[in-house]
Amino acid sequence: MMKKFRSYISVPSKASYARGKDRPTVDCILCSIAEGNPKVQQKIVYRNNENMVVLNIYPYNPGHLLIFPVRHVEDFEELSGEEIRSLFLLTQKSVKLLKEVYDPQGFNIGVNQGEAAGASVKHFHIQVVPRYNSEIGFMETINSTRVIVETLDETLKKLKSKARILE
């Protein structure tokens, strides 16, 4: 019988970032990525005129994506109907991309709006996290340490090789 993993997601490596430390000195990290600011990591999987798909640099699993509008938008209700439609179509295509590259058994797809909801970035974005029945990236220890099985650059290379799915 397979041992079930706890019912929460934890990324201890992101703790200092979430507390405001170790962050680049930019007004908005996602706008900085959209602008090509060299102060921030550029792990861009796909971009069109309206939206971007990038790797989360503190992933829960390889392939953890952020999908966001290029224009700075903080709250869901600021988006137009067309922007919502295009973001969610790109989210759907991102799920297809992750299925093609990683064959996960499930996904966490969500939005955290506001600090009280866990948002550490004040730019609307959708998170897509591929999930696995075995979650082989976890080691059972007292603190449940996560082991990411590939580098961000390896993940980016795999996803970009199939990024045509996002068009």
FENBEL-V83323 format. One record per pair of residues at least 24 apart in sequence whose C-alpha atoms are under 10 Angstrom apart, sorted by the first residue. I is the first residue (numbers start at 1). GAP is how many residues later the second one is. Records with the same first field share a line. If there is no record, write none. Layout:
I: GAP  GAP
This chain:
2: 131  132
3: 131
4: 129  130  131
5: 128  129  130  133  135  139
6: 138
9: 51  137
10: 49  50  133  134  135  136
11: 47  48  49  50  133  134  135
12: 46  131  132  133  134
13: 45  46  132  133
14: 43  44  45
15: 43
17: 41  103
18: 97  100  101  102  103
19: 101
20: 100
27: 95
28: 44  93  94  95
29: 92  93  94
30: 24  36  37  38  39  40  41  42  91  92  93  94  95
31: 37  38  39  40  41  42  92
32: 38
33: 37
34: 34  35  36  37  38
35: 35
43: 109  110  112  113  114
44: 112  115  116
45: 49  110  111  112  113  114  115  116  117  118  121
46: 44  48  113  114  117  118  119  120  121
47: 116  119  120
48: 118  119
50: 33  36  37
51: 32  35  36  39  74
52: 35  38  73
53: 34  37  38  41  72  73  74  110  113
54: 73  102
55: 72  73  97  98  100  101  104
56: 71  72  73  96
57: 94  95
58: 90  94
59: 70  89  93
60: 68  69  70  71  77  86  87  88
61: 68  69  70  71  74  75  76  77  85  86  87  88  89
62: 36  40  67  68  69  75  86  87  88  89  90  92  93  94
63: 31  32  34  35  38  39  65  66  67  68  87  89  91  92  93  95  96
64: 34  43  44  45  63  64  65  66  67  88  91
65: 26  29  30  33  44  60  61  62  63  64  65
66: 25  28  43  44  45  58  59  60  61  62  63
67: 24  27  57  58  59  60  61
68: 55  56  57  58  59
69: 54  55  56  57
70: 53  54
71: 52  53
72: 50  51  52
73: 49  50  51  52
74: 39  40  47  48  49  50  51
75: 37  38  39  47  48  49  50
76: 35  36  37  47  48  49
77: 47
78: 46
79: 45
87: 38  39
88: 38
89: 77
90: 75  76  77
91: 35  36  37  75
92: 36  74
93: 70  71  72  73  74
94: 34  65  69  71  72
95: 33  34  35  70  71
96: 69  70
97: 62  63  65  66  67  68  69
98: 30  31  32  60  61  64  65  67
99: 31
100: 59  62  65
101: 54  57  58  59  60  61
102: 28  29  30  53  56  57
103: 27  28  29
104: 25  26  27  28  29  31
105: 25  26  27  28  29  30
106: 24  25  26  27
107: 24  25
